[in-house]
Amino acid sequence: MLNETEKQELKASLIEERDRLDKELDSFTREFASTPGGHEAFIETHQQESNSEDEAQTVEEYQKRKALETVLEKRLEELTRAIEVIDTDQFGICIKCGQKIAPERMKVNPAASSCFKCAS
């Protein structure tokens, strides 16, 4: 089991990663409360698309940003949940089987919500 000092170090790490992801999401998304995850990728267009190749590049860039948005929002949800429960007895407990998550796993991924067995 993790001691209090280790928990506080993990909490600081979680908060640091959450803040970094927030900044990264802000760099290519806008926040919308009505969208799942709260963000929506966007592409700045300063001129009318001149040909189908330009339009295709814009669509491709949007798709890349949308995929990254999805991954970052999922991780952000994991981090937020971990920060919310780190000071409770639920931190470090597998949400699937209810067993303790190995401290080694928690140190590598403090947002882990399942044990090695249930994660595989």
Phi and psi in degrees as GROMACS dihedral restraints (atoms count N, CA, C in turn):
[ dihedral_restraints ]
;  ai    aj    ak    al  type     phi  dphi    fc
    3     4     5     6     1   -80.4    20    10
    4     5     6     7     1   140.8    20    10
    6     7     8     9     1   -85.1    20    10
    7     8     9    10     1   174.0    20    10
    9    10    11    12     1   -63.1    20    10
   10    11    12    13     1   -39.4    20    10
   12    13    14    15     1   -62.6    20    10
   13    14    15    16     1   -44.1    20    10
   15    16    17    18     1   -62.6    20    10
   16    17    18    19     1   -40.6    20    10
   18    19    20    21     1   -61.9    20    10
   19    20    21    22     1   -43.6    20    10
   21    22    23    24     1   -67.3    20    10
   22    23    24    25     1   -35.6    20    10
   24    25    26    27     1   -65.2    20    10
   25    26    27    28     1   -41.9    20    10
   27    28    29    30     1   -65.1    20    10
   28    29    30    31     1   -39.3    20    10
   30    31    32    33     1   -62.0    20    10
   31    32    33    34     1   -43.7    20    10
   33    34    35    36     1   -61.9    20    10
   34    35    36    37     1   -40.2    20    10
   36    37    38    39     1   -63.9    20    10
   37    38    39    40     1   -43.8    20    10
   39    40    41    42     1   -60.9    20    10
   40    41    42    43     1   -45.3    20    10
   42    43    44    45     1   -65.1    20    10
   43    44    45    46     1   -41.5    20    10
   45    46    47    48     1   -62.4    20    10
   46    47    48    49     1   -45.2    20    10
   48    49    50    51     1   -66.2    20    10
   49    50    51    52     1   -41.0    20    10
   51    52    53    54     1   -59.3    20    10
   52    53    54    55     1   -45.3    20    10
   54    55    56    57     1   -64.7    20    10
   55    56    57    58     1   -38.1    20    10
   57    58    59    60     1   -64.9    20    10
   58    59    60    61     1   -43.1    20    10
   60    61    62    63     1   -66.4    20    10
   61    62    63    64     1   -38.2    20    10
   63    64    65    66     1   -58.5    20    10
   64    65    66    67     1   -45.6    20    10
   66    67    68    69     1   -64.2    20    10
   67    68    69    70     1   -41.8    20    10
   69    70    71    72     1   -63.8    20    10
   70    71    72    73     1   -44.7    20    10
   72    73    74    75     1   -61.9    20    10
   73    74    75    76     1   -40.2    20    10
   75    76    77    78     1   -62.8    20    10
   76    77    78    79     1   -23.2    20    10
   78    79    80    81     1   -74.1    20    10
   79    80    81    82     1   -19.7    20    10
   81    82    83    84     1  -141.6    20    10
   82    83    84    85     1    10.6    20    10
   84    85    86    87     1  -131.9    20    10
   85    86    87    88     1   166.1    20    10
   87    88    89    90     1  -117.2    20    10
   88    89    90    91     1   148.8    20    10
   90    91    92    93     1   -87.0    20    10
   91    92    93    94     1   131.2    20    10
   93    94    95    96     1  -137.3    20    10
   94    95    96    97     1   119.7    20    10
   96    97    98    99     1   -64.6    20    10
   97    98    99   100     1   -24.9    20    10
   99   100   101   102     1   -83.4    20    10
  100   101   102   103     1    -6.9    20    10
  102   103   104   105     1   -99.0    20    10
  103   104   105   106     1   146.7    20    10
  105   106   107   108     1   -58.4    20    10
  106   107   108   109     1   130.9    20    10
  108   109   110   111     1    86.2    20    10
  109   110   111   112     1   -18.1    20    10
  111   112   113   114     1    85.8    20    10
  112   113   114   115     1     2.7    20    10
  114   115   116   117     1  -130.7    20    10
  115   116   117   118     1   157.2    20    10
  117   118   119   120     1  -142.5    20    10
  118   119   120   121     1   122.9    20    10
  120   121   122   123     1   -64.1    20    10
  121   122   123   124     1   149.0    20    10
  123   124   125   126     1  -143.4    20    10
  124   125   126   127     1   160.6    20    10
  126   127   128   129     1  -125.7    20    10
  127   128   129   130     1   126.1    20    10
  129   130   131   132     1   -74.4    20    10
  130   131   132   133     1   126.9    20    10
  132   133   134   135     1  -123.0    20    10
  133   134   135   136     1   117.8    20    10
  135   136   137   138     1   -97.7    20    10
  136   137   138   139     1   -11.2    20    10
  138   139   140   141     1  -141.5    20    10
  139   140   141   142     1   162.8    20    10
  141   142   143   144     1   -66.0    20    10
  142   143   144   145     1   134.2    20    10
  144   145   146   147     1   -59.4    20    10
  145   146   147   148     1   127.1    20    10
  147   148   149   150     1   -89.4    20    10
  148   149   150   151     1   -25.0    20    10
  150   151   152   153     1  -153.6    20    10
  151   152   153   154     1   172.5    20    10
  153   154   155   156     1   -66.2    20    10
  154   155   156   157     1   -28.2    20    10
  156   157   158   159     1   -66.6    20    10
  157   158   159   160     1   -42.6    20    10
  159   160   161   162     1   -63.0    20    10
  160   161   162   163     1   -42.3    20    10
  162   163   164   165     1   -62.8    20    10
  163   164   165   166     1   -41.1    20    10
  165   166   167   168     1   -63.5    20    10
  166   167   168   169     1   -40.6    20    10
  168   169   170   171     1   -65.2    20    10
  169   170   171   172     1   -38.8    20    10
  171   172   173   174     1   -64.6    20    10
  172   173   174   175     1   -44.0    20    10
  174   175   176   177     1   -63.9    20    10
  175   176   177   178     1   -43.3    20    10
  177   178   179   180     1   -62.2    20    10
  178   179   180   181     1   -42.5    20    10
  180   181   182   183     1   -64.7    20    10
  181   182   183   184     1   -41.2    20    10
  183   184   185   186     1   -61.6    20    10
  184   185   186   187     1   -43.9    20    10
  186   187   188   189     1   -61.9    20    10
  187   188   189   190     1   -39.6    20    10
  189   190   191   192     1   -63.7    20    10
  190   191   192   193     1   -44.6    20    10
  192   193   194   195     1   -65.2    20    10
  193   194   195   196     1   -38.6    20    10
  195   196   197   198     1   -65.0    20    10
  196   197   198   199     1   -41.2    20    10
  198   199   200   201     1   -64.0    20    10
  199   200   201   202     1   -43.9    20    10
  201   202   203   204     1   -64.5    20    10
  202   203   204   205     1   -40.6    20    10
  204   205   206   207     1   -56.1    20    10
  205   206   207   208     1   -45.5    20    10
  207   208   209   210     1   -61.5    20    10
  208   209   210   211     1   -45.7    20    10
  210   211   212   213     1   -64.3    20    10
  211   212   213   214     1   -46.0    20    10
  213   214   215   216     1   -67.6    20    10
  214   215   216   217     1   -38.1    20    10
  216   217   218   219     1   -64.5    20    10
  217   218   219   220     1   -39.2    20    10
  219   220   221   222     1   -63.0    20    10
  220   221   222   223     1   -45.4    20    10
  222   223   224   225     1   -64.7    20    10
  223   224   225   226     1   -39.5    20    10
  225   226   227   228     1   -60.9    20    10
  226   227   228   229     1   -39.4    20    10
  228   229   230   231     1   -62.3    20    10
  229   230   231   232     1   -42.9    20    10
  231   232   233   234     1   -62.0    20    10
  232   233   234   235     1   -44.2    20    10
  234   235   236   237     1   -64.6    20    10
  235   236   237   238     1   -44.4    20    10
  237   238   239   240     1   -61.1    20    10
  238   239   240   241     1   -44.3    20    10
  240   241   242   243     1   -61.3    20    10
  241   242   243   244     1   -45.0    20    10
  243   244   245   246     1   -62.7    20    10
  244   245   246   247     1   -41.4    20    10
  246   247   248   249     1   -63.6    20    10
  247   248   249   250     1   -38.5    20    10
  249   250   251   252     1   -66.7    20    10
  250   251   252   253     1   -34.0    20    10
  252   253   254   255     1  -103.9    20    10
  253   254   255   256     1    -2.4    20    10
  255   256   257   258     1   -61.3    20    10
  256   257   258   259     1   -30.1    20    10
  258   259   260   261     1   -94.2    20    10
  259   260   261   262     1    13.3    20    10
  261   262   263   264     1  -113.8    20    10
  262   263   264   265     1   175.0    20    10
  264   265   266   267     1   -79.0    20    10
  265   266   267   268     1    -1.7    20    10
  267   268   269   270     1   -84.0    20    10
  268   269   270   271     1   -17.6    20    10
  270   271   272   273     1   -68.4    20    10
  271   272   273   274     1   130.8    20    10
  273   274   275   276     1    83.7    20    10
  274   275   276   277     1    10.1    20    10
  276   277   278   279     1  -110.3    20    10
  277   278   279   280     1   130.1    20    10
  279   280   281   282     1   -64.1    20    10
  280   281   282   283     1   128.5    20    10
  282   283   284   285     1   -74.6    20    10
  283   284   285   286     1   -12.8    20    10
  285   286   287   288     1   -93.9    20    10
  286   287   288   289     1   -47.6    20    10
  288   289   290   291     1  -111.2    20    10
  289   290   291   292     1   -11.5    20    10
  291   292   293   294     1    81.5    20    10
  292   293   294   295     1     4.2    20    10
  294   295   296   297     1   -86.9    20    10
  295   296   297   298     1   162.2    20    10
  297   298   299   300     1   -67.9    20    10
  298   299   300   301     1   139.8    20    10
  300   301   302   303     1   -85.1    20    10
  301   302   303   304     1   135.7    20    10
  303   304   305   306     1   -55.8    20    10
  304   305   306   307     1   134.1    20    10
  306   307   308   309     1   -54.7    20    10
  307   308   309   310     1   -33.3    20    10
  309   310   311   312     1   -61.9    20    10
  310   311   312   313     1   -40.9    20    10
  312   313   314   315     1   -66.9    20    10
  313   314   315   316     1   -41.2    20    10
  315   316   317   318     1   -65.3    20    10
  316   317   318   319     1   -33.8    20    10
  318   319   320   321     1   -71.1    20    10
  319   320   321   322     1   -35.5    20    10
  321   322   323   324     1   -75.4    20    10
  322   323   324   325     1   -42.0    20    10
  324   325   326   327     1  -136.6    20    10
  325   326   327   328     1    87.8    20    10
  327   328   329   330     1   -61.0    20    10
  328   329   330   331     1   -15.4    20    10
  330   331   332   333     1   -91.5    20    10
  331   332   333   334     1     3.6    20    10
  333   334   335   336     1   -58.4    20    10
  334   335   336   337     1   132.2    20    10
  336   337   338   339     1  -115.3    20    10
  337   338   339   340     1     2.1    20    10
  339   340   341   342     1  -138.7    20    10
  340   341   342   343     1   154.6    20    10
  342   343   344   345     1   -75.6    20    10
  343   344   345   346     1   171.5    20    10
  345   346   347   348     1   -54.5    20    10
  346   347   348   349     1   -45.7    20    10
  348   349   350   351     1   -62.0    20    10
  349   350   351   352     1   -47.7    20    10
  351   352   353   354     1   -75.1    20    10
  352   353   354   355     1   -24.6    20    10
  354   355   356   357     1   -75.2    20    10
  355   356   357   358     1   -22.2    20    10
